[in-house]
Amino acid sequence: MTDKPATTYIISVFEKPHWRTVLTTKDKTKALAMAKEIGDKVRVEEITPKPKRR
């Protein structure tokens, strides 16, 4: 099996005193559009799991 791990994008918003996760999606353009719509104090993280070893 040579399945490529799927990348997940997490959009978080800063609400004092912590960051809160708002949305998770597999689509990068959707994640960036949501972050732009929400405004400032937003970050988009990219997470790609490592493939399992056999």
N, C-alpha and C positions, 0 to 999 in steps of 0.2 A: 504494500500500500504506500503510495507516494502522495497522500493527500496533503495539500498545503494548508497550514493552520490559518484560520480566518482572523483578521484583524478586527478588534472591537475599539470603537471610539467612545470615550466617556466625557460628557460635558458636565462640569462642576461649576457652581456659583459660590462666591464667598459671602457667607452670612456670618457676621461676627459671632463668636470667635473661631468658627470652623468653616471648612469647605463642605458644601452639600452636593451630592450627586443628583443631577436633574434628569439626565437622559443617557441611555446607552444605545448605540446603533452600530451597524456594520458598514454604513455608508458614510464616507468621509465628507462628501459635499453636503449631505443633510446635517451632519454634525457641525460643520462650519457655519451653515446657514442659521441653525438654531442658536449658536453662540453669538452670531452677529445680531440676531433678533432680540436676544436677552439683554445685551448691552455690555457695559464694562464689568470688571471683576469676574470675568468668566475665563475658564481654561478648558482646553480640549486635550485629553490624554489619549495616546495610542498604545494599545496593548496587543501584542502578538504572542500567543503561547509558543513555546518551543516544541518541536516535534518529539514524540515519544521514541526512546531508543528501544531496540529489541535485544 
